Amino acid sequence: MVDEMGMTNKQFQGFVRLILKAVKNALKINPDNEELQELETTLQSMLEDS
C-alpha cells in the first residue's frame, strides 16, 4: 500500500508519527474523546507493526 501512495516505508512512518503527535496533543485538551483515543491506539499499532 505504501508503494501505491509513492512513499517509502520510512516516509510513511514519519507521516503516521506526525498524525499521532497531533492526536496526542488533542487528547491533552480533550482526554475523554473516545474517537481520538481509538485513533491514537490504531496509529500506535501501525508503528509497532511496521
Secondary structure, 3 states (H helix, E strand, C coil): CCCCCCCCHHHHHHHHHHHHHHHHHHHHHCCCCHHHHHHHHHHHHHHHHC
